[in-house]
Amino acid sequence: MLIGEYQHNIDLKGRVIVPSKFREDLGDRFYVTKGLDGCLFVLSAEGWKSLQEKVSAMPVSKARGLQRFFFSGAVEVEPDKQGRILIPQNLRTYASLDRDVTFIGTSNRAEIWNTTKWNEFNASLTQEAIAEAMDELDF
């Protein structure tokens, strides 16, 4: 399970260290693609296959936008000996990744955020909105 929050920096070449706990869960090779809310999604090979299968099972009229969004800019990555991955320029631009980044775990995937955007997103969450969501979970 991917959980936690980790702060890292991207170097000038676009490389960033993936938290070791995430590397254990993601495996030797995993996928990075555009995510929602301006972040990047990081999925294990199993998670990527599941996403592909679910999108492929949808009618083309509903799937085409998702296919274009998730698959067109996606990249398969393999961490180097220091645990770094190279994030291509198109994905760095999409997520506004320049120096300070935050990795977060969301149970079945990791996300990579521009740290300022992550802090702004957290500040926008209200206790009331979280309580309403928890009510829907009957938690």
KATADA-V824969 format. One record per residue. N is the residue number from 1. RES is the residue in three letters. OMEGA is omega in whole degrees, 0 to 359 (none if undefined). Layout:
((N	RES	OMEGA) (N	RES	OMEGA))
//
This chain:
((1	MET	181) (2	LEU	180) (3	ILE	176) (4	GLY	180) (5	GLU	184) (6	TYR	179) (7	GLN	177) (8	HIS	177) (9	ASN	173) (10	ILE	178) (11	ASP	185) (12	LEU	179) (13	LYS	180) (14	GLY	180) (15	ARG	178) (16	VAL	177) (17	ILE	174) (18	VAL	180) (19	PRO	185) (20	SER	178) (21	LYS	178) (22	PHE	180) (23	ARG	178) (24	GLU	183) (25	ASP	183) (26	LEU	179) (27	GLY	184) (28	ASP	179) (29	ARG	179) (30	PHE	189) (31	TYR	175) (32	VAL	180) (33	THR	176) (34	LYS	177) (35	GLY	180) (36	LEU	178) (37	ASP	176) (38	GLY	177) (39	CYS	173) (40	LEU	173) (41	PHE	176) (42	VAL	185) (43	LEU	173) (44	SER	177) (45	ALA	179) (46	GLU	179) (47	GLY	178) (48	TRP	179) (49	LYS	179) (50	SER	178) (51	LEU	180) (52	GLN	182) (53	GLU	181) (54	LYS	180) (55	VAL	180) (56	SER	181) (57	ALA	180) (58	MET	172) (59	PRO	183) (60	VAL	182) (61	SER	179) (62	LYS	186) (63	ALA	190) (64	ARG	178) (65	GLY	178) (66	LEU	179) (67	GLN	181) (68	ARG	183) (69	PHE	187) (70	PHE	190) (71	PHE	185) (72	SER	182) (73	GLY	185) (74	ALA	179) (75	VAL	172) (76	GLU	183) (77	VAL	176) (78	GLU	181) (79	PRO	175) (80	ASP	184) (81	LYS	178) (82	GLN	180) (83	GLY	181) (84	ARG	170) (85	ILE	176) (86	LEU	176) (87	ILE	182) (88	PRO	183) (89	GLN	182) (90	ASN	179) (91	LEU	176) (92	ARG	179) (93	THR	180) (94	TYR	185) (95	ALA	180) (96	SER	180) (97	LEU	179) (98	ASP	180) (99	ARG	184) (100	ASP	179) (101	VAL	178) (102	THR	171) (103	PHE	174) (104	ILE	175) (105	GLY	179) (106	THR	179) (107	SER	185) (108	ASN	177) (109	ARG	171) (110	ALA	175) (111	GLU	176) (112	ILE	183) (113	TRP	162) (114	ASN	188) (115	THR	179) (116	THR	179) (117	LYS	178) (118	TRP	179) (119	ASN	177) (120	GLU	178) (121	PHE	179) (122	ASN	180) (123	ALA	181) (124	SER	179) (125	LEU	178) (126	THR	177) (127	GLN	180) (128	GLU	180) (129	ALA	178) (130	ILE	179) (131	ALA	178) (132	GLU	179) (133	ALA	179) (134	MET	177) (135	ASP	180) (136	GLU	177) (137	LEU	185) (138	ASP	185) (139	PHE	none))
//
